[in-house]
Amino acid sequence: MAFAGNVDELALLQTVRLKESVTAPALAAQLGVTESSAQAALTALVEMGRATDDAGAVSLTDAGLAELENQLDAERVSIDEFLFAEVVERFEPLDAEFADAEGDAEKLADLDRRAEGVFDDVSAYVPRLARYQELLSGAVDDPDAYAVVWSELRQEILSAAAN
């Protein structure tokens, strides 16, 4: 659902939660929106009491976390849990390999190629997660950045599966 700045509210709330504290430039990069759209969305969250602003870094309040959980629950209802469970089963061995590949750009690039089909399926079931494929491919040469994106995507996948 479009929110202030034409930003998807669920993606906004989840990004702030995953990053714990986020600035407009970081949010814009994560969601693929303009910085002004990201700022408008963060400002609206603060004005609604769903977030607090500490010198430009925004964090969710209890009300924001509660709204996030409500929206995640609603999203899960739309996901075919049995079919998505198969996607999660295909993801788990790749996730286990990630620990061995972490820090090695060549291994990460290979893992990224092999994970593409799984991530395509994740995006088919949870469309708001499609952006992660862009973020992963953009970070494949930076093992530290790739690890952050992979970790966030892992949390998203497990959350969508209600694990």
C-alpha positions in Angstrom: 0.0 0.0 0.0 1.4 3.4 -1.0 2.4 5.6 1.9 3.8 9.1 2.2 6.3 9.7 -0.6 4.7 6.9 -2.6 6.6 4.3 -0.5 5.2 0.9 0.3 4.3 1.1 4.0 5.1 -2.5 4.8 8.5 -2.3 3.1 9.2 0.9 4.9 8.3 -0.4 8.4 10.2 -3.7 7.8 13.3 -1.8 6.5 13.4 0.4 9.6 13.0 -2.6 11.8 15.7 -4.6 10.1 18.2 -1.8 10.1 17.1 -0.7 13.6 17.8 2.9 12.8 17.7 4.4 9.3 18.3 7.7 7.5 16.6 8.9 4.4 19.6 8.2 2.1 19.9 4.6 3.4 16.1 4.1 3.1 16.2 5.5 -0.5 19.0 3.1 -1.5 17.2 0.1 0.2 13.8 0.7 -1.4 14.9 2.2 -4.7 13.1 5.5 -4.2 14.2 9.1 -4.3 15.7 10.5 -1.1 12.9 13.0 -0.9 10.3 10.2 -1.1 12.2 8.4 1.7 12.3 11.5 3.8 8.6 12.1 3.3 7.9 8.5 4.4 10.1 8.7 7.5 8.6 12.1 8.5 5.1 10.6 8.2 6.1 7.6 10.4 7.3 10.0 13.0 4.2 12.2 12.8 2.0 9.2 13.2 3.9 8.1 16.4 5.2 4.9 14.7 8.8 6.0 14.8 11.1 8.4 16.6 13.8 10.6 15.0 17.2 10.9 16.6 19.2 13.5 14.6 17.9 12.2 11.3 18.1 8.5 12.2 14.6 7.0 12.5 13.7 4.0 14.7 10.3 2.3 15.2 8.3 2.8 18.3 6.1 0.1 20.0 3.2 1.4 17.9 5.3 1.1 14.7 6.3 -2.4 15.6 2.7 -3.4 16.3 1.6 -1.9 12.9 4.4 -3.9 11.3 3.3 -7.1 12.9 -0.3 -6.5 11.8 0.8 -5.9 8.2 3.2 -8.9 8.2 0.3 -11.1 9.4 -1.9 -9.8 6.6 0.8 -10.4 4.1 1.3 -14.0 5.3 -2.4 -14.7 4.8 -1.9 -14.1 1.0 1.1 -16.5 0.8 0.4 -20.2 -0.1 2.3 -21.5 3.0 2.8 -25.0 1.5 4.3 -23.8 -1.7 6.3 -21.2 0.0 7.6 -23.8 2.4 9.1 -25.6 -0.6 10.9 -22.3 -1.6 12.3 -22.1 2.0 13.5 -25.7 1.8 15.4 -24.8 -1.4 16.8 -21.6 0.3 18.1 -23.3 3.4 21.0 -25.2 1.8 22.1 -22.0 0.0 21.9 -20.2 3.3 24.1 -22.8 4.9 26.6 -22.4 2.0 26.6 -18.7 2.6 28.5 -19.1 5.8 31.3 -20.8 3.9 31.2 -18.2 1.1 31.0 -15.1 3.3 34.0 -12.8 2.7 34.9 -14.4 -0.7 33.6 -12.3 -3.6 34.1 -15.2 -6.1 32.2 -17.7 -4.0 29.5 -15.1 -3.4 29.1 -14.5 -7.1 28.7 -18.2 -7.7 26.2 -18.6 -4.8 24.3 -15.6 -6.1 24.0 -17.1 -9.6 22.7 -20.4 -8.1 20.3 -18.7 -5.7 18.7 -16.7 -8.5 15.9 -19.2 -9.1 15.0 -19.4 -5.5 15.0 -15.6 -5.2 12.7 -15.4 -8.3 10.3 -17.7 -6.5 10.5 -15.7 -3.2 9.7 -12.6 -5.2 6.7 -14.3 -6.9 5.2 -15.1 -3.5 6.3 -11.9 -1.7 6.6 -9.2 -4.4 7.9 -6.6 -2.1 11.1 -8.7 -1.7 12.0 -8.5 -5.4 14.2 -5.5 -4.7 16.6 -7.7 -2.8 17.8 -9.3 -6.0 19.0 -5.9 -7.2 20.6 -5.2 -3.9 22.4 -8.5 -3.9 23.7 -8.2 -7.4 24.8 -4.6 -6.6 26.7 -5.8 -3.6 28.3 -9.0 -5.0 31.7 -7.4 -5.3 31.6 -6.1 -1.7 31.4 -9.2 0.6 30.5 -7.1 3.7 27.6 -5.3 1.9 26.5 -8.6 0.4 26.4 -10.2 3.9 24.1 -7.4 5.2 21.7 -7.8 2.3 21.7 -11.6 2.5 21.0 -11.5 6.3 18.1 -9.1 5.8 16.7 -11.3 3.0 17.1 -14.4 5.2 15.1 -12.6 7.9 12.4 -11.6 5.4 12.1 -15.1 4.0 11.8 -16.7 7.5 9.3 -14.0 8.5 7.2 -14.6 5.4 7.2 -18.3 6.3 6.3 -17.5 9.9 9.5 -19.1 11.1 
